Amino acid sequence: MSIHDWTRVEAGVFHDFHHGWIEEIKRALNGGILPEGYYALAELLDHRIHLLILDLHPPTPRDPQGIHGAVWEEITAQEYAAAAGKPLTLAAYESGLSVRAYVEPVAVGDTLTNMPLFLEPGAHVLVPLEATYQRAFAALPRRWRVVLERSGPGEAGQGPGV
């Protein structure tokens, strides 16, 4: 499966998928990827945080180089230029004496690669993004999967939601 064009559906559809994907990632991490003494909880931030951003939306006027570009400029005062033809970004941040970013530019249609999630400086686990994305996508209502899997120009769907 490849990355879908989430601009083809209403924001609430992506929001629902996003919550499902977070849960799938959390289940994978807590199901044996994380070493003893570590655990994943959704939406929990703390000091000296290591961060993994999965930006599957194209840049906007508010973030013309994507979310990673905005974050990187904020924490380093350096500009980031998004890769031509790869407007979406997967970015893993390692927080130690300085912040390092491991960036994977992607586009709609690309297969997701595993990305590092740093546990401490110099130590990480790989997050199975493709497998968790597939499980979360499979749980999306069929009506929206069909819209996202069409190969032609996008159409925001109509009809009742739940």
C-alpha positions as a LaTeX table, in Angstrom:
\begin{tabular}{lrrr}
\hline
Residue & $x$ (\AA) & $y$ (\AA) & $z$ (\AA) \\
\hline
Met1 & 0.00 & 0.00 & 0.00 \\
Ser2 & 1.21 & 3.50 & $-0.62$ \\
Ile3 & 0.63 & 6.89 & 0.96 \\
His4 & $-2.78$ & 8.23 & 0.01 \\
Asp5 & $-3.72$ & 11.76 & $-1.00$ \\
Trp6 & $-5.47$ & 12.85 & 2.16 \\
Thr7 & $-6.51$ & 16.16 & 0.56 \\
Arg8 & $-9.16$ & 14.11 & $-1.29$ \\
Val9 & $-11.27$ & 13.72 & 1.85 \\
Glu10 & $-12.68$ & 15.97 & 4.52 \\
Ala11 & $-10.38$ & 16.86 & 7.42 \\
Gly12 & $-12.45$ & 14.76 & 9.83 \\
Val13 & $-11.81$ & 11.61 & 7.80 \\
Phe14 & $-8.04$ & 12.09 & 8.09 \\
His15 & $-8.44$ & 12.97 & 11.77 \\
Asp16 & $-10.23$ & 9.65 & 12.36 \\
Phe17 & $-7.55$ & 7.74 & 10.42 \\
His18 & $-4.80$ & 9.61 & 12.31 \\
His19 & $-6.19$ & 8.51 & 15.68 \\
Gly20 & $-6.37$ & 4.92 & 14.46 \\
Trp21 & $-2.78$ & 5.09 & 13.17 \\
Ile22 & $-1.53$ & 6.47 & 16.48 \\
Glu23 & $-3.18$ & 3.53 & 18.26 \\
Glu24 & $-1.66$ & 1.02 & 15.82 \\
Ile25 & 1.82 & 2.52 & 16.31 \\
Lys26 & 1.36 & 2.46 & 20.08 \\
Arg27 & 0.24 & $-1.19$ & 19.98 \\
Ala28 & 3.25 & $-2.16$ & 17.85 \\
Leu29 & 5.69 & $-0.36$ & 20.15 \\
Asn30 & 4.17 & $-1.77$ & 23.35 \\
Gly31 & 3.77 & $-5.20$ & 21.74 \\
Gly32 & 7.48 & $-5.95$ & 21.81 \\
Ile33 & 9.41 & $-3.32$ & 19.85 \\
Leu34 & 10.24 & $-1.20$ & 22.89 \\
Pro35 & 12.79 & $-2.59$ & 25.34 \\
Glu36 & 11.98 & $-3.32$ & 28.98 \\
Gly37 & 11.31 & $-0.16$ & 30.95 \\
Tyr38 & 9.96 & 1.83 & 27.98 \\
Tyr39 & 6.36 & 2.26 & 26.92 \\
Ala40 & 4.32 & 4.33 & 24.49 \\
Leu41 & 1.26 & 6.38 & 25.35 \\
Ala42 & $-0.70$ & 8.49 & 22.87 \\
Glu43 & $-0.28$ & 12.26 & 23.11 \\
Leu44 & 2.16 & 12.26 & 26.10 \\
Leu45 & 5.00 & 14.79 & 26.03 \\
Asp46 & 7.71 & 15.36 & 28.62 \\
His47 & 11.11 & 17.10 & 28.95 \\
Arg48 & 13.96 & 16.28 & 26.55 \\
Ile49 & 11.47 & 14.65 & 24.26 \\
His50 & 12.45 & 12.72 & 21.17 \\
Leu51 & 9.86 & 13.22 & 18.49 \\
Leu52 & 8.66 & 11.46 & 15.35 \\
Ile53 & 6.58 & 13.58 & 12.95 \\
Leu54 & 4.68 & 11.93 & 10.09 \\
Asp55 & 3.51 & 14.81 & 7.90 \\
Leu56 & 1.19 & 13.40 & 5.23 \\
His57 & $-0.31$ & 16.74 & 4.17 \\
Pro58 & 1.21 & 19.03 & 1.56 \\
Pro59 & 2.75 & 22.33 & 2.69 \\
Thr60 & 0.47 & 25.33 & 3.19 \\
Pro61 & 1.12 & 29.08 & 3.32 \\
Arg62 & 1.48 & 28.69 & 7.10 \\
Asp63 & 4.18 & 26.01 & 6.71 \\
Pro64 & 5.58 & 26.40 & 3.16 \\
Gln65 & 8.32 & 23.77 & 3.77 \\
Gly66 & 5.98 & 21.42 & 5.65 \\
Ile67 & 5.72 & 20.82 & 9.37 \\
His68 & 9.34 & 19.67 & 9.61 \\
Gly69 & 10.46 & 22.94 & 7.99 \\
Ala70 & 8.53 & 24.95 & 10.58 \\
Val71 & 9.84 & 22.85 & 13.49 \\
Trp72 & 13.42 & 22.87 & 12.22 \\
Glu73 & 13.45 & 26.65 & 11.75 \\
Glu74 & 12.00 & 27.15 & 15.23 \\
Ile75 & 14.54 & 24.96 & 17.04 \\
Thr76 & 17.65 & 25.74 & 14.96 \\
Ala77 & 16.96 & 29.10 & 13.27 \\
Gln78 & 17.97 & 27.34 & 10.02 \\
Glu79 & 15.79 & 27.02 & 6.95 \\
Tyr80 & 14.84 & 23.65 & 5.53 \\
Ala81 & 14.01 & 23.24 & 1.85 \\
Ala82 & 11.61 & 20.43 & 1.06 \\
Ala83 & 12.77 & 17.99 & $-1.61$ \\
Ala84 & 11.40 & 18.65 & $-5.10$ \\
Gly85 & 8.61 & 16.23 & $-5.92$ \\
Lys86 & 8.51 & 14.90 & $-2.33$ \\
Pro87 & 6.36 & 17.42 & $-0.43$ \\
Leu88 & 5.49 & 15.15 & 2.51 \\
Thr89 & 7.95 & 14.44 & 5.29 \\
Leu90 & 8.77 & 11.81 & 7.88 \\
Ala91 & 11.12 & 13.28 & 10.49 \\
Ala92 & 12.67 & 11.69 & 13.59 \\
Tyr93 & 14.21 & 14.08 & 16.11 \\
Glu94 & 16.97 & 13.03 & 18.50 \\
Ser95 & 17.25 & 15.35 & 21.50 \\
Gly96 & 20.62 & 15.39 & 23.27 \\
Leu97 & 23.14 & 18.17 & 23.71 \\
Ser98 & 21.81 & 19.34 & 20.35 \\
Val99 & 18.86 & 18.30 & 18.23 \\
Arg100 & 19.41 & 16.14 & 15.17 \\
Ala101 & 16.75 & 15.33 & 12.59 \\
Tyr102 & 16.58 & 12.26 & 10.39 \\
Val103 & 14.36 & 13.25 & 7.46 \\
Glu104 & 12.73 & 11.06 & 4.82 \\
Pro105 & 10.99 & 13.09 & 2.09 \\
Val106 & 8.01 & 11.20 & 0.63 \\
Ala107 & 5.13 & 11.77 & $-1.78$ \\
Val108 & 1.64 & 10.44 & $-2.35$ \\
Gly109 & 2.07 & 6.96 & $-3.80$ \\
Asp110 & 5.29 & 6.17 & $-1.90$ \\
Thr111 & 5.53 & 3.21 & 0.46 \\
Leu112 & 6.29 & 4.21 & 4.04 \\
Thr113 & 9.68 & 3.22 & 5.42 \\
Asn114 & 10.42 & 2.32 & 9.01 \\
Met115 & 11.60 & 5.36 & 10.93 \\
Pro116 & 13.68 & 5.62 & 14.10 \\
Leu117 & 12.02 & 6.59 & 17.35 \\
Phe118 & 14.74 & 7.72 & 19.73 \\
Leu119 & 14.58 & 6.45 & 23.29 \\
Glu120 & 17.65 & 8.39 & 24.39 \\
Pro121 & 20.54 & 9.98 & 22.52 \\
Gly122 & 22.16 & 7.30 & 20.38 \\
Ala123 & 19.49 & 4.65 & 21.02 \\
His124 & 16.38 & 4.06 & 18.95 \\
Val125 & 13.86 & 1.50 & 17.80 \\
Leu126 & 12.37 & 1.34 & 14.31 \\
Val127 & 8.67 & 2.13 & 14.02 \\
Pro128 & 6.87 & $-0.09$ & 11.47 \\
Leu129 & 5.06 & 2.72 & 9.66 \\
Glu130 & 3.85 & 0.78 & 6.61 \\
Ala131 & 2.32 & $-2.09$ & 8.61 \\
Thr132 & 0.61 & 0.23 & 11.11 \\
Tyr133 & $-0.63$ & 2.50 & 8.30 \\
Gln134 & $-2.15$ & $-0.52$ & 6.53 \\
Arg135 & $-3.95$ & $-1.69$ & 9.68 \\
Ala136 & $-5.32$ & 1.80 & 10.41 \\
Phe137 & $-6.38$ & 2.25 & 6.77 \\
Ala138 & $-8.17$ & $-1.12$ & 6.78 \\
Ala139 & $-10.26$ & 0.10 & 9.75 \\
Leu140 & $-11.36$ & 3.25 & 7.89 \\
Pro141 & $-14.96$ & 3.05 & 6.62 \\
Arg142 & $-15.08$ & 1.46 & 3.16 \\
Arg143 & $-16.77$ & 4.56 & 1.72 \\
Trp144 & $-13.62$ & 6.64 & 2.44 \\
Arg145 & $-11.15$ & 3.90 & 1.44 \\
Val146 & $-12.82$ & 3.85 & $-2.00$ \\
Val147 & $-12.46$ & 7.64 & $-2.38$ \\
Leu148 & $-8.79$ & 7.50 & $-1.36$ \\
Glu149 & $-7.97$ & 4.55 & $-3.61$ \\
Arg150 & $-9.34$ & 6.15 & $-6.81$ \\
Ser151 & $-6.59$ & 6.95 & $-9.28$ \\
Gly152 & $-8.21$ & 10.04 & $-10.81$ \\
Pro153 & $-8.49$ & 13.60 & $-9.46$ \\
Gly154 & $-9.71$ & 13.74 & $-5.90$ \\
Glu155 & $-13.30$ & 14.23 & $-4.90$ \\
Ala156 & $-14.22$ & 15.09 & $-1.37$ \\
Gly157 & $-16.99$ & 12.69 & $-0.56$ \\
Gln158 & $-20.49$ & 13.56 & 0.46 \\
Gly159 & $-22.91$ & 11.60 & 2.48 \\
Pro160 & $-23.63$ & 10.91 & 6.09 \\
Gly161 & $-20.91$ & 10.08 & 8.54 \\
Val162 & $-21.12$ & 8.35 & 11.87 \\
\hline
\end{tabular}
